[in-house]
């Protein structure tokens, strides 16, 4: 009986939390909410780590810098 209760309790815990497949990815670094407003760091209910990196067209020989 305890094994059955444990399995049912585990299934209830897994199905009761919202699950998301992936976070939206921004191609513009300035579209990151934390870049626009640092007060949004505590906006979620779970811990989160994010890094922005973009490398577009790395095989082009002529690199343009601003």
Phi, psi and omega in degrees: 000325181289327178294318178297317179297319179296318180293316180296317178297319177297318178294322177295320179293321180290325183271348182272346180265141178288135180242138179237140183289316183199160175274153175294140179253133182257131175277341175261122183296333182281354176276357177293127183300326180289334176288322180286319183214105181297344178290349179281005181296328179261023186284341182261166179268353181232162176293151184207140177235134180222146179225135176257129177209138178218129175227102184255133178053061181288344183272358179283132183286322183276103179267133181250130180241146176268000000 
